[in-house]
């Protein structure tokens, strides 16, 4: 049986009560969600964070930028391969599976900053991958695309498209690039639907478009719940904070909903 402090239990009870009455739910996830699957916390692409400069001495924001990729794709690919290799073998955890199962209970959308593809692998269908997916490769010129399990399948330093021979890349947002139009359109549609509950899970919420749903939901009478062991940019704005890891909290909330 999961042991909670009195404050944690009170927060879980409040959150479960709000979820029990909800019809539309938005779950926002960040690097802290994936960290529980064993991923490193790189300060780089889409929810992966790295503290040190790369092996070539370039700051990560430069090596993993759209501008650098255009000039020296091999250099950006070197860093992308390092990230993918560090993440290889990790799998979705129980929290990912809880969110996927909740699709049968709510009109639930998952908005993730992570590029690891874990939510999709766990079965989430209404999914906004705001920073893309590292496993989907696209051509920089033609319409070719392919999903791969790992980059070990790619032989060259700057892999090329089998159809047109142009350089390919992961479908992720590099530094200095715009967010994908399709993801932004999904985001706007979800906000227009006015979710009853917004869950902020494992994210520091430093990006305005990640923090905004927490602030906006108050305008239409919704509830906001933060699940994070530490304080974040939205801790003072949410209705309740649950200071514990995501998987533990999501399983507890799921158990409370099932029992209720």
C-alpha positions as CSV (number, residue, x, y, z in Angstrom):
1,X,0.0,0.0,0.0
2,X,1.3,3.4,-0.9
3,X,2.3,5.6,2.0
4,X,1.6,9.3,1.8
5,X,2.2,12.2,4.1
6,X,-1.0,13.9,5.3
7,X,-0.4,16.8,2.9
8,X,0.2,14.4,0.0
9,X,-3.0,12.4,0.8
10,X,-5.1,15.5,1.1
11,X,-3.8,16.7,-2.3
12,X,-4.5,13.3,-3.9
13,X,-8.0,13.2,-2.5
14,X,-8.8,16.7,-3.9
15,X,-7.4,15.9,-7.3
16,X,-9.3,12.6,-7.5
17,X,-12.5,14.3,-6.5
18,X,-12.1,16.9,-9.3
19,X,-11.2,14.3,-11.9
20,X,-14.2,12.2,-10.9
21,X,-16.4,15.1,-12.0
22,X,-14.5,15.9,-15.1
23,X,-15.4,15.3,-18.7
24,X,-12.5,17.0,-20.6
25,X,-8.9,16.6,-19.2
26,X,-5.6,18.0,-20.5
27,X,-2.4,16.3,-19.3
28,X,0.8,18.3,-19.9
29,X,4.0,16.3,-19.5
30,X,7.7,17.2,-19.4
31,X,11.1,15.8,-18.8
32,X,10.3,14.7,-15.3
33,X,7.7,12.2,-16.7
34,X,10.3,10.5,-18.9
35,X,13.0,10.6,-16.2
36,X,11.1,7.9,-14.3
37,X,11.6,5.6,-17.3
38,X,15.4,6.0,-16.9
39,X,16.0,8.7,-19.4
40,X,18.8,11.3,-18.8
41,X,17.6,14.8,-18.3
42,X,19.3,16.6,-21.3
43,X,19.0,20.4,-21.8
44,X,18.6,20.0,-25.5
45,X,15.8,19.0,-27.8
46,X,12.2,18.8,-26.7
47,X,12.2,17.9,-23.0
48,X,15.7,16.4,-23.0
49,X,18.2,18.5,-21.1
50,X,22.0,18.6,-21.1
51,X,24.2,20.5,-18.7
52,X,27.6,20.2,-20.5
53,X,28.8,21.3,-23.9
54,X,29.1,18.6,-26.5
55,X,32.3,16.7,-27.3
56,X,33.1,19.2,-30.1
57,X,33.0,22.1,-27.7
58,X,29.9,23.7,-29.1
59,X,27.1,24.7,-26.7
60,X,24.1,22.4,-27.1
61,X,21.9,25.3,-28.2
62,X,24.3,25.8,-31.2
63,X,25.0,22.1,-32.1
64,X,21.3,21.3,-31.9
65,X,20.0,24.3,-33.8
66,X,18.3,24.5,-37.1
67,X,20.9,26.9,-38.3
68,X,23.8,24.5,-37.5
69,X,21.9,21.6,-39.0
70,X,21.5,23.5,-42.3
71,X,25.2,24.3,-42.4
72,X,26.7,21.1,-40.9
73,X,24.1,18.3,-40.6
74,X,26.7,15.8,-39.6
75,X,27.6,17.8,-36.5
76,X,23.9,18.0,-35.4
77,X,23.5,14.3,-36.2
78,X,26.4,13.5,-33.9
79,X,24.6,15.1,-30.9
80,X,21.2,13.5,-31.9
81,X,22.8,10.1,-32.0
82,X,24.3,10.7,-28.5
83,X,20.8,11.6,-27.2
84,X,19.1,8.6,-28.9
85,X,21.8,6.2,-27.6
86,X,21.4,7.4,-24.0
87,X,17.6,6.8,-24.3
88,X,17.8,3.4,-26.0
89,X,16.1,0.6,-24.1
90,X,13.9,2.9,-22.0
91,X,10.2,2.1,-22.0
92,X,7.0,3.8,-20.9
93,X,6.3,3.4,-17.2
94,X,3.0,2.9,-15.3
95,X,2.1,6.6,-15.4
96,X,2.2,6.6,-19.2
97,X,-0.1,3.6,-19.2
98,X,-2.5,5.3,-16.7
99,X,-2.9,8.3,-19.0
100,X,-3.5,6.0,-22.0
101,X,-6.2,4.1,-20.1
102,X,-7.9,7.3,-19.0
103,X,-9.0,7.8,-22.6
104,X,-11.8,5.5,-21.9
105,X,-12.9,7.6,-18.9
106,X,-12.4,11.2,-20.2
107,X,-12.0,13.2,-23.3
108,X,-8.3,13.3,-22.6
109,X,-5.5,15.0,-24.5
110,X,-1.9,14.6,-23.7
111,X,0.3,17.5,-24.5
112,X,4.0,16.5,-24.2
113,X,7.2,18.4,-24.6
114,X,9.1,15.0,-24.7
115,X,10.4,13.6,-28.0
116,X,10.8,10.0,-26.8
117,X,7.5,8.7,-28.1
118,X,6.5,7.0,-24.8
119,X,2.9,8.3,-24.7
120,X,2.2,7.0,-28.2
121,X,3.9,3.7,-27.3
122,X,1.7,3.4,-24.2
123,X,-1.4,3.9,-26.3
124,X,-2.3,7.5,-26.0
125,X,-4.2,8.5,-29.2
126,X,-5.2,12.2,-28.6
127,X,-1.6,13.3,-28.4
128,X,0.1,16.6,-29.1
129,X,3.9,16.1,-29.4
130,X,4.7,19.7,-29.3
131,X,8.5,19.2,-29.9
132,X,8.1,16.2,-32.2
133,X,9.2,12.6,-32.1
134,X,12.8,11.5,-32.3
135,X,11.9,8.1,-33.8
136,X,10.2,9.6,-36.9
137,X,12.6,10.5,-39.6
138,X,11.7,12.9,-42.4
139,X,13.4,14.1,-45.6
140,X,14.4,17.7,-45.7
141,X,13.3,18.0,-49.4
142,X,10.7,15.4,-50.4
143,X,7.8,13.7,-48.6
144,X,9.7,10.6,-47.5
145,X,9.3,9.6,-43.8
146,X,10.0,6.5,-41.8
147,X,9.7,5.5,-38.1
148,X,12.8,3.7,-36.6
149,X,13.4,2.0,-33.3
150,X,16.9,3.4,-33.0
151,X,19.5,5.3,-35.0
152,X,21.8,2.3,-35.1
153,X,19.9,1.5,-38.3
154,X,21.4,4.6,-39.9
155,X,24.9,4.0,-41.4
156,X,26.1,7.5,-42.4
157,X,27.1,10.5,-40.4
158,X,24.5,12.5,-42.3
159,X,21.9,10.0,-43.4
160,X,20.3,10.5,-46.8
161,X,16.8,10.0,-48.2
162,X,16.4,6.7,-50.1
163,X,14.1,8.5,-52.6
164,X,15.9,11.8,-53.4
165,X,19.3,11.5,-51.6
166,X,18.7,14.7,-49.6
167,X,19.7,14.8,-45.9
168,X,17.1,13.4,-43.5
169,X,16.5,14.4,-39.9
170,X,14.3,13.4,-36.9
171,X,11.0,15.2,-36.9
172,X,11.9,17.3,-33.8
173,X,12.0,21.0,-33.1
174,X,15.7,22.1,-33.0
175,X,16.8,25.3,-31.3
176,X,15.7,28.4,-33.2
177,X,13.0,26.5,-35.1
178,X,9.2,27.2,-35.1
179,X,6.8,24.8,-33.4
180,X,5.0,22.6,-35.8
181,X,1.8,24.1,-37.3
182,X,-0.2,20.9,-36.8
183,X,0.6,20.7,-33.1
184,X,-0.2,24.3,-32.6
185,X,-3.6,23.8,-34.3
186,X,-4.3,20.8,-32.0
187,X,-3.3,23.0,-29.0
188,X,-5.7,25.8,-30.0
189,X,-8.6,23.3,-30.5
190,X,-8.0,21.8,-27.0
191,X,-7.9,25.2,-25.4
192,X,-11.1,26.2,-27.2
193,X,-12.8,23.1,-25.7
194,X,-12.1,24.4,-22.2
195,X,-10.8,21.4,-20.3
196,X,-12.4,20.8,-16.9
197,X,-9.0,19.7,-15.4
198,X,-5.5,20.6,-16.4
199,X,-2.7,18.3,-15.1
200,X,0.8,19.6,-15.2
201,X,3.1,16.6,-14.8
202,X,6.9,16.6,-14.5
203,X,7.4,19.9,-16.2
204,X,9.0,23.1,-15.0
205,X,6.6,25.0,-17.2
206,X,9.2,27.5,-18.4
207,X,7.6,27.8,-21.9
208,X,4.7,30.2,-22.0
209,X,2.5,27.8,-24.1
210,X,3.1,25.1,-21.4
211,X,2.2,27.3,-18.5
212,X,-0.7,29.1,-20.2
213,X,-3.3,26.3,-19.8
214,X,-2.9,26.4,-16.0
215,X,-3.6,30.1,-16.0
216,X,-6.4,30.0,-18.6
217,X,-8.4,27.2,-17.0
218,X,-9.3,29.4,-14.1
219,X,-11.0,31.8,-16.5
220,X,-13.6,29.2,-17.3
221,X,-13.8,27.6,-13.9
222,X,-11.6,24.6,-14.5
223,X,-9.2,23.0,-11.9
224,X,-5.4,22.7,-12.2
225,X,-3.3,20.1,-10.6
226,X,0.5,19.9,-10.5
227,X,2.3,16.6,-10.1
228,X,6.0,17.3,-9.5
229,X,8.5,16.6,-6.6
230,X,9.7,20.2,-6.8
231,X,8.3,23.7,-7.2
232,X,7.9,25.1,-10.7
233,X,6.9,28.2,-12.6
234,X,3.2,27.3,-12.1
235,X,3.2,26.1,-8.5
236,X,1.7,29.3,-7.2
237,X,-1.0,29.3,-9.9
238,X,-2.4,25.7,-9.6
239,X,-5.2,24.7,-7.4
240,X,-3.3,21.8,-5.8
241,X,0.3,20.5,-5.9
242,X,1.1,16.9,-5.3
243,X,4.8,16.7,-4.4
244,X,5.7,13.2,-5.6
245,X,6.8,11.4,-8.7
246,X,4.4,11.1,-11.6
247,X,4.0,7.3,-11.8
248,X,3.2,7.0,-8.1
249,X,0.6,9.8,-8.2
250,X,-1.1,8.8,-11.4
251,X,-1.5,5.2,-10.1
252,X,-2.9,6.5,-6.9
253,X,-5.4,8.8,-8.7
254,X,-6.4,5.9,-11.0
255,X,-7.0,3.7,-8.0
256,X,-9.1,6.4,-6.3
257,X,-11.2,6.8,-9.5
258,X,-11.7,3.1,-9.8
259,X,-12.7,2.7,-6.2
260,X,-15.1,5.6,-6.4
